[in-house]
Amino acid sequence: MELIQAIKGRKSIRAFNSNSVPREKIEEILNIVINAPSAINLQPWEFIVVMGEEKARLSRKLIKAYREKQISCSPGNVKPLADTFSKRGVESFELMNPYLEQMGQDFNRFINEGSCNFYGAPVAVILCLDNAFSKARLVDIGIALGYFTLVAYDLGFNTCPIGLINAYEDEIKEVLDIPENKDVVIGIALGYPDQKSPINNFKSPREGFENFVRWVE
């Protein structure tokens, strides 16, 4: 698959089947992902790959924590967003809702509990960053995340970045025995899509590049 084809074709999957992903395939993905660039070649990323019963145990813990704390998916902004950004988020929610209605699913429960369960994917990948690094190194984690989603797609797998889990860092550290000096940044659901689920027909829209670019000549 060509790179541009992968970029245009890849989308977040929110319903996975239970088919397992061979460990050697995950190793193949990661072996390519670590070619991602990073500031002065620090390569600050750390990946925790969770499968099998441990993944199920992690999901149970996160869903329980969500039901108790009710911390939901959100943009995470510290100041009010400009209408342009808010409008994009609202549009995505409105476009997704008809697919959830077909499934008889409530939007908030599906998105939040689905995130905590990695949407049923057999593999959960947790990206961590040593807190000795400055927050600037989150850029490197983001680059690695982008590489991961594209490489996985190229090799025949599907993904969904899971940002909500960051709000339940304590629970994740407890289950996975992650040291205190490591910050949980984001997760990735990895697996094969449930072809029968209506939600997998949804793809969020993109505006034209002219809405994001200012030319200086």
CYANA upper distance limits for C-alpha pairs under 8 A (distance plus 0.5 A):
  1 MET  CA      5 GLN  CA      7.10
  1 MET  CA      6 ALA  CA      7.13
  1 MET  CA    154 ASP  CA      6.57
  2 GLU  CA      6 ALA  CA      6.83
  3 LEU  CA      7 ILE  CA      6.75
  4 ILE  CA      8 LYS  CA      6.70
  5 GLN  CA      9 GLY  CA      6.35
  6 ALA  CA     10 ARG  CA      6.18
  6 ALA  CA    150 LEU  CA      6.87
  6 ALA  CA    153 TYR  CA      7.31
  6 ALA  CA    154 ASP  CA      6.85
  7 ILE  CA    150 LEU  CA      7.29
 10 ARG  CA    149 THR  CA      8.48
 10 ARG  CA    150 LEU  CA      7.64
 10 ARG  CA    153 TYR  CA      6.97
 10 ARG  CA    158 ASN  CA      8.35
 11 LYS  CA    158 ASN  CA      8.41
 11 LYS  CA    159 THR  CA      8.23
 11 LYS  CA    160 CYS  CA      8.33
 11 LYS  CA    203 LYS  CA      6.76
 12 SER  CA    158 ASN  CA      7.84
 12 SER  CA    159 THR  CA      6.30
 12 SER  CA    160 CYS  CA      5.07
 12 SER  CA    161 PRO  CA      7.86
 12 SER  CA    203 LYS  CA      7.95
 13 ILE  CA    158 ASN  CA      6.95
 13 ILE  CA    159 THR  CA      6.42
 13 ILE  CA    160 CYS  CA      6.04
 13 ILE  CA    193 PRO  CA      7.04
 13 ILE  CA    199 ILE  CA      8.44
 13 ILE  CA    200 ASN  CA      6.29
 14 ARG  CA    114 GLY  CA      8.05
 14 ARG  CA    119 TYR  CA      5.83
 14 ARG  CA    160 CYS  CA      7.36
 14 ARG  CA    193 PRO  CA      8.43
 14 ARG  CA    199 ILE  CA      7.10
 14 ARG  CA    200 ASN  CA      6.85
 15 ALA  CA    119 TYR  CA      5.80
 15 ALA  CA    120 GLY  CA      6.85
 15 ALA  CA    121 ALA  CA      7.96
 15 ALA  CA    193 PRO  CA      6.50
 15 ALA  CA    194 ASP  CA      6.05
 15 ALA  CA    197 SER  CA      7.02
 15 ALA  CA    199 ILE  CA      7.50
 15 ALA  CA    200 ASN  CA      7.10
 16 PHE  CA    119 TYR  CA      6.75
 16 PHE  CA    120 GLY  CA      5.82
 16 PHE  CA    121 ALA  CA      5.49
 16 PHE  CA    122 PRO  CA      8.35
 16 PHE  CA    191 GLY  CA      6.90
 16 PHE  CA    192 TYR  CA      6.06
 16 PHE  CA    193 PRO  CA      4.79
 16 PHE  CA    194 ASP  CA      5.21
 17 ASN  CA    120 GLY  CA      7.33
 17 ASN  CA    121 ALA  CA      7.16
 17 ASN  CA    122 PRO  CA      8.32
 17 ASN  CA    191 GLY  CA      7.97
 17 ASN  CA    192 TYR  CA      6.43
 17 ASN  CA    193 PRO  CA      6.22
 17 ASN  CA    194 ASP  CA      5.22
 18 SER  CA    120 GLY  CA      7.62
 18 SER  CA    121 ALA  CA      7.16
 18 SER  CA    122 PRO  CA      6.40
 18 SER  CA    192 TYR  CA      8.34
 19 ASN  CA    122 PRO  CA      7.45
 19 ASN  CA    191 GLY  CA      7.88
 19 ASN  CA    192 TYR  CA      7.37
 20 SER  CA    122 PRO  CA      6.34
 20 SER  CA    123 VAL  CA      8.37
 20 SER  CA    191 GLY  CA      7.74
 21 VAL  CA     25 LYS  CA      7.49
 21 VAL  CA     26 ILE  CA      7.82
 21 VAL  CA    122 PRO  CA      7.60
 21 VAL  CA    123 VAL  CA      7.78
 21 VAL  CA    191 GLY  CA      6.79
 22 PRO  CA     26 ILE  CA      7.25
 23 ARG  CA     27 GLU  CA      6.73
 24 GLU  CA     28 GLU  CA      6.63
 25 LYS  CA     29 ILE  CA      6.79
 26 ILE  CA     30 LEU  CA      6.73
 27 GLU  CA     31 ASN  CA      6.45
 28 GLU  CA     32 ILE  CA      7.02
 29 ILE  CA     33 VAL  CA      6.65
 29 ILE  CA    148 PHE  CA      7.42
 29 ILE  CA    151 VAL  CA      6.64
 29 ILE  CA    152 ALA  CA      6.61
 29 ILE  CA    155 LEU  CA      8.39
 30 LEU  CA     34 ILE  CA      6.68
 30 LEU  CA    148 PHE  CA      7.80
 31 ASN  CA     35 ASN  CA      8.09
 32 ILE  CA    151 VAL  CA      7.86
 33 VAL  CA    144 ALA  CA      6.76
 33 VAL  CA    147 TYR  CA      6.05
 33 VAL  CA    148 PHE  CA      6.11
 33 VAL  CA    151 VAL  CA      7.67
 34 ILE  CA     43 GLN  CA      8.22
 34 ILE  CA    144 ALA  CA      7.67
 36 ALA  CA    143 ILE  CA      7.16
 36 ALA  CA    144 ALA  CA      6.24
 36 ALA  CA    147 TYR  CA      7.27
 37 PRO  CA     41 ASN  CA      7.39
 37 PRO  CA     43 GLN  CA      8.17
 37 PRO  CA    140 ASP  CA      7.70
 37 PRO  CA    143 ILE  CA      7.86
 37 PRO  CA    144 ALA  CA      8.44
 38 SER  CA     42 LEU  CA      6.54
 38 SER  CA     43 GLN  CA      6.18
 38 SER  CA     44 PRO  CA      8.20
 38 SER  CA    140 ASP  CA      5.72
 38 SER  CA    143 ILE  CA      8.48
 39 ALA  CA     43 GLN  CA      8.18
 39 ALA  CA    137 ARG  CA      8.12
 39 ALA  CA    140 ASP  CA      7.67
 43 GLN  CA    140 ASP  CA      8.09
 44 PRO  CA    129 LEU  CA      6.85
 44 PRO  CA    130 ASP  CA      7.87
 44 PRO  CA    137 ARG  CA      7.74
 44 PRO  CA    140 ASP  CA      7.72
 44 PRO  CA    141 ILE  CA      7.95
 45 TRP  CA    127 LEU  CA      7.24
 45 TRP  CA    128 CYS  CA      6.74
 45 TRP  CA    129 LEU  CA      6.31
 45 TRP  CA    140 ASP  CA      7.89
 45 TRP  CA    141 ILE  CA      6.35
 45 TRP  CA    144 ALA  CA      8.06
 46 GLU  CA    127 LEU  CA      6.17
 46 GLU  CA    128 CYS  CA      5.55
 46 GLU  CA    129 LEU  CA      6.78
 47 PHE  CA    125 VAL  CA      6.96
 47 PHE  CA    126 ILE  CA      6.16
 47 PHE  CA    127 LEU  CA      5.33
 47 PHE  CA    128 CYS  CA      6.86
 48 ILE  CA    125 VAL  CA      6.07
 48 ILE  CA    126 ILE  CA      5.46
 48 ILE  CA    127 LEU  CA      7.03
 48 ILE  CA    128 CYS  CA      8.29
 49 VAL  CA    123 VAL  CA      7.50
 49 VAL  CA    124 ALA  CA      6.52
 49 VAL  CA    125 VAL  CA      5.08
 49 VAL  CA    126 ILE  CA      7.00
 50 VAL  CA     54 GLU  CA      6.80
 50 VAL  CA     55 LYS  CA      5.67
 50 VAL  CA    123 VAL  CA      6.30
 50 VAL  CA    124 ALA  CA      5.62
 50 VAL  CA    125 VAL  CA      6.62
 50 VAL  CA    126 ILE  CA      8.36
 51 MET  CA     55 LYS  CA      5.26
 51 MET  CA     56 ALA  CA      8.26
 51 MET  CA    122 PRO  CA      6.67
 51 MET  CA    123 VAL  CA      5.49
 51 MET  CA    124 ALA  CA      7.15
 52 GLY  CA     56 ALA  CA      7.08
 52 GLY  CA    122 PRO  CA      7.47
 52 GLY  CA    123 VAL  CA      8.25
 53 GLU  CA     57 ARG  CA      6.54
 54 GLU  CA     58 LEU  CA      6.60
 55 LYS  CA     59 SER  CA      6.70
 55 LYS  CA    122 PRO  CA      7.86
 55 LYS  CA    123 VAL  CA      7.40
 55 LYS  CA    124 ALA  CA      7.16
 56 ALA  CA     60 ARG  CA      6.76
 56 ALA  CA    117 ASN  CA      8.48
 57 ARG  CA     61 LYS  CA      6.78
 57 ARG  CA    175 VAL  CA      8.32
 58 LEU  CA     62 LEU  CA      6.71
 58 LEU  CA    172 ILE  CA      7.51
 58 LEU  CA    175 VAL  CA      6.83
 58 LEU  CA    176 LEU  CA      8.45
 59 SER  CA     63 ILE  CA      6.57
 59 SER  CA    116 CYS  CA      6.30
 59 SER  CA    117 ASN  CA      5.15
 59 SER  CA    118 PHE  CA      7.87
 60 ARG  CA     64 LYS  CA      6.64
 60 ARG  CA    117 ASN  CA      7.90
 61 LYS  CA     65 ALA  CA      6.67
 61 LYS  CA    171 GLU  CA      7.37
 61 LYS  CA    175 VAL  CA      8.41
 62 LEU  CA     66 TYR  CA      6.61
 62 LEU  CA    116 CYS  CA      5.78
 62 LEU  CA    117 ASN  CA      7.84
 62 LEU  CA    165 ILE  CA      8.18
 62 LEU  CA    168 TYR  CA      7.45
 62 LEU  CA    171 GLU  CA      7.35
 62 LEU  CA    172 ILE  CA      8.09
 63 ILE  CA     67 ARG  CA      6.73
 63 ILE  CA    113 GLU  CA      6.33
 63 ILE  CA    116 CYS  CA      5.95
 63 ILE  CA    117 ASN  CA      7.37
 64 LYS  CA     68 GLU  CA      6.82
 65 ALA  CA     69 LYS  CA      6.43
 65 ALA  CA     70 GLN  CA      8.29
 65 ALA  CA    168 TYR  CA      7.74
 65 ALA  CA    171 GLU  CA      8.09
 66 TYR  CA     70 GLN  CA      5.47
 66 TYR  CA     71 ILE  CA      6.66
 66 TYR  CA     72 SER  CA      8.24
 66 TYR  CA    112 ASN  CA      8.16
 66 TYR  CA    113 GLU  CA      7.75
 66 TYR  CA    116 CYS  CA      8.15
 71 ILE  CA    167 ALA  CA      7.56
 72 SER  CA    108 ASN  CA      8.43
 72 SER  CA    112 ASN  CA      6.46
 72 SER  CA    164 LEU  CA      7.53
 73 CYS  CA    111 ILE  CA      8.00
 73 CYS  CA    112 ASN  CA      6.80
 73 CYS  CA    163 GLY  CA      8.17
 73 CYS  CA    164 LEU  CA      6.02
 74 SER  CA    164 LEU  CA      8.50
 77 ASN  CA     81 LEU  CA      7.63
 81 LEU  CA     85 PHE  CA      6.82
 81 LEU  CA     86 SER  CA      6.78
 82 ALA  CA     86 SER  CA      6.99
 83 ASP  CA     87 LYS  CA      6.34
 84 THR  CA     88 ARG  CA      7.13
 85 PHE  CA     89 GLY  CA      7.12
 86 SER  CA     90 VAL  CA      6.76
 87 LYS  CA     91 GLU  CA      6.54
 88 ARG  CA     92 SER  CA      6.79
 89 GLY  CA     93 PHE  CA      6.91
 90 VAL  CA     94 GLU  CA      6.70
 91 GLU  CA     95 LEU  CA      6.65
 92 SER  CA     96 MET  CA      6.62
 92 SER  CA    204 SER  CA      6.44
 92 SER  CA    205 PRO  CA      7.79
 93 PHE  CA     97 ASN  CA      6.67
 94 GLU  CA     98 PRO  CA      8.19
 95 LEU  CA    202 PHE  CA      8.43
 95 LEU  CA    204 SER  CA      8.33
 96 MET  CA    100 LEU  CA      7.20
 96 MET  CA    199 ILE  CA      8.00
 96 MET  CA    202 PHE  CA      6.91
 97 ASN  CA    101 GLU  CA      6.59
 97 ASN  CA    107 PHE  CA      7.28
 98 PRO  CA    102 GLN  CA      6.88
 99 TYR  CA    103 MET  CA      7.18
 99 TYR  CA    198 PRO  CA      6.01
 99 TYR  CA    199 ILE  CA      5.73
 99 TYR  CA    201 ASN  CA      8.32
 99 TYR  CA    202 PHE  CA      7.76
100 LEU  CA    104 GLY  CA      6.65
100 LEU  CA    105 GLN  CA      5.62
100 LEU  CA    106 ASP  CA      7.43
100 LEU  CA    107 PHE  CA      7.26
100 LEU  CA    198 PRO  CA      7.90
100 LEU  CA    199 ILE  CA      6.89
101 GLU  CA    105 GLN  CA      6.36
101 GLU  CA    106 ASP  CA      8.03
102 GLN  CA    198 PRO  CA      7.44
103 MET  CA    197 SER  CA      8.25
103 MET  CA    198 PRO  CA      7.48
105 GLN  CA    109 ARG  CA      8.09
105 GLN  CA    110 PHE  CA      6.80
106 ASP  CA    110 PHE  CA      6.44
107 PHE  CA    111 ILE  CA      6.60
108 ASN  CA    112 ASN  CA      6.42
109 ARG  CA    113 GLU  CA      6.06
109 ARG  CA    114 GLY  CA      7.88
110 PHE  CA    114 GLY  CA      5.69
110 PHE  CA    115 SER  CA      8.48
111 ILE  CA    115 SER  CA      6.37
112 ASN  CA    116 CYS  CA      6.90
112 ASN  CA    164 LEU  CA      8.09
113 GLU  CA    117 ASN  CA      6.69
114 GLY  CA    118 PHE  CA      6.41
114 GLY  CA    119 TYR  CA      5.10
114 GLY  CA    120 GLY  CA      7.94
115 SER  CA    119 TYR  CA      6.39
115 SER  CA    162 ILE  CA      6.52
115 SER  CA    164 LEU  CA      7.14
115 SER  CA    165 ILE  CA      7.87
116 CYS  CA    164 LEU  CA      7.96
116 CYS  CA    165 ILE  CA      7.03
117 ASN  CA    121 ALA  CA      8.25
118 PHE  CA    124 ALA  CA      7.13
118 PHE  CA    160 CYS  CA      8.40
118 PHE  CA    162 ILE  CA      7.65
118 PHE  CA    188 ILE  CA      7.98
118 PHE  CA    189 ALA  CA      5.64
119 TYR  CA    189 ALA  CA      7.63
121 ALA  CA    189 ALA  CA      6.15
121 ALA  CA    190 LEU  CA      6.22
121 ALA  CA    191 GLY  CA      5.85
121 ALA  CA    192 TYR  CA      7.93
122 PRO  CA    189 ALA  CA      8.34
122 PRO  CA    190 LEU  CA      7.31
122 PRO  CA    191 GLY  CA      6.51
123 VAL  CA    189 ALA  CA      6.57
123 VAL  CA    190 LEU  CA      5.63
123 VAL  CA    191 GLY  CA      6.90
124 ALA  CA    187 GLY  CA      7.26
124 ALA  CA    188 ILE  CA      6.25
124 ALA  CA    189 ALA  CA      5.45
124 ALA  CA    190 LEU  CA      6.72
125 VAL  CA    187 GLY  CA      5.96
125 VAL  CA    188 ILE  CA      5.50
125 VAL  CA    189 ALA  CA      7.05
125 VAL  CA    190 LEU  CA      7.96
126 ILE  CA    184 VAL  CA      7.56
126 ILE  CA    185 VAL  CA      8.12
126 ILE  CA    186 ILE  CA      6.62
126 ILE  CA    187 GLY  CA      4.94
126 ILE  CA    188 ILE  CA      7.02
127 LEU  CA    141 ILE  CA      7.98
127 LEU  CA    184 VAL  CA      6.78
127 LEU  CA    185 VAL  CA      6.20
127 LEU  CA    186 ILE  CA      5.97
127 LEU  CA    187 GLY  CA      6.43
128 CYS  CA    182 LYS  CA      6.66
128 CYS  CA    183 ASP  CA      5.88
128 CYS  CA    184 VAL  CA      5.14
128 CYS  CA    185 VAL  CA      5.88
128 CYS  CA    186 ILE  CA      7.87
129 LEU  CA    133 PHE  CA      7.95
129 LEU  CA    138 LEU  CA      8.23
129 LEU  CA    141 ILE  CA      8.28
129 LEU  CA    182 LYS  CA      6.08
129 LEU  CA    183 ASP  CA      5.71
129 LEU  CA    184 VAL  CA      7.23
129 LEU  CA    185 VAL  CA      7.31
130 ASP  CA    181 ASN  CA      6.32
130 ASP  CA    182 LYS  CA      4.92
130 ASP  CA    183 ASP  CA      6.56
131 ASN  CA    181 ASN  CA      6.04
131 ASN  CA    182 LYS  CA      6.16
131 ASN  CA    183 ASP  CA      6.52
132 ALA  CA    181 ASN  CA      7.95
133 PHE  CA    137 ARG  CA      7.00
137 ARG  CA    141 ILE  CA      7.26
138 LEU  CA    142 GLY  CA      6.70
138 LEU  CA    185 VAL  CA      8.47
139 VAL  CA    143 ILE  CA      6.84
140 ASP  CA    144 ALA  CA      6.78
141 ILE  CA    145 LEU  CA      6.61
142 GLY  CA    146 GLY  CA      6.77
143 ILE  CA    147 TYR  CA      6.83
144 ALA  CA    148 PHE  CA      6.58
145 LEU  CA    149 THR  CA      6.85
146 GLY  CA    150 LEU  CA      6.89
147 TYR  CA    151 VAL  CA      6.44
148 PHE  CA    152 ALA  CA      6.46
149 THR  CA    153 TYR  CA      6.72
149 THR  CA    158 ASN  CA      8.02
149 THR  CA    159 THR  CA      6.55
149 THR  CA    160 CYS  CA      8.32
150 LEU  CA    154 ASP  CA      6.61
151 VAL  CA    155 LEU  CA      6.78
152 ALA  CA    156 GLY  CA      6.93
152 ALA  CA    157 PHE  CA      5.61
152 ALA  CA    158 ASN  CA      6.90
152 ALA  CA    159 THR  CA      7.84
153 TYR  CA    157 PHE  CA      5.39
153 TYR  CA    158 ASN  CA      6.02
153 TYR  CA    159 THR  CA      8.06
157 PHE  CA    190 LEU  CA      7.47
157 PHE  CA    191 GLY  CA      6.16
157 PHE  CA    192 TYR  CA      6.18
158 ASN  CA    190 LEU  CA      6.35
158 ASN  CA    191 GLY  CA      6.03
158 ASN  CA    192 TYR  CA      6.20
158 ASN  CA    193 PRO  CA      7.13
159 THR  CA    188 ILE  CA      6.93
159 THR  CA    189 ALA  CA      5.71
159 THR  CA    190 LEU  CA      5.18
159 THR  CA    191 GLY  CA      7.12
160 CYS  CA    188 ILE  CA      6.08
160 CYS  CA    189 ALA  CA      5.57
160 CYS  CA    190 LEU  CA      7.50
161 PRO  CA    186 ILE  CA      7.66
161 PRO  CA    187 GLY  CA      6.31
161 PRO  CA    188 ILE  CA      4.94
161 PRO  CA    189 ALA  CA      6.89
162 ILE  CA    186 ILE  CA      6.51
162 ILE  CA    187 GLY  CA      5.29
162 ILE  CA    188 ILE  CA      6.03
162 ILE  CA    189 ALA  CA      7.53
163 GLY  CA    185 VAL  CA      8.20
163 GLY  CA    186 ILE  CA      5.59
163 GLY  CA    187 GLY  CA      6.85
164 LEU  CA    168 TYR  CA      8.09
164 LEU  CA    186 ILE  CA      8.23
165 ILE  CA    169 GLU  CA      7.10
165 ILE  CA    186 ILE  CA      7.16
165 ILE  CA    187 GLY  CA      7.33
166 ASN  CA    184 VAL  CA      6.45
166 ASN  CA    185 VAL  CA      6.40
166 ASN  CA    186 ILE  CA      6.50
168 TYR  CA    172 ILE  CA      6.99
169 GLU  CA    173 LYS  CA      6.59
169 GLU  CA    183 ASP  CA      8.29
169 GLU  CA    184 VAL  CA      6.50
170 ASP  CA    174 GLU  CA      6.71
171 GLU  CA    175 VAL  CA      6.80
172 ILE  CA    176 LEU  CA      6.48
172 ILE  CA    177 ASP  CA      8.43
172 ILE  CA    178 ILE  CA      8.17
173 LYS  CA    177 ASP  CA      5.75
173 LYS  CA    178 ILE  CA      5.04
173 LYS  CA    179 PRO  CA      7.59
173 LYS  CA    180 GLU  CA      8.36
174 GLU  CA    178 ILE  CA      7.41
178 ILE  CA    182 LYS  CA      7.27
193 PRO  CA    200 ASN  CA      7.91
194 ASP  CA    200 ASN  CA      8.04
195 GLN  CA    200 ASN  CA      7.75
197 SER  CA    201 ASN  CA      8.34
198 PRO  CA    202 PHE  CA      8.11
207 GLU  CA    211 ASN  CA      7.35
208 GLY  CA    212 PHE  CA      8.40
209 PHE  CA    213 VAL  CA      6.98
210 GLU  CA    214 ARG  CA      8.36
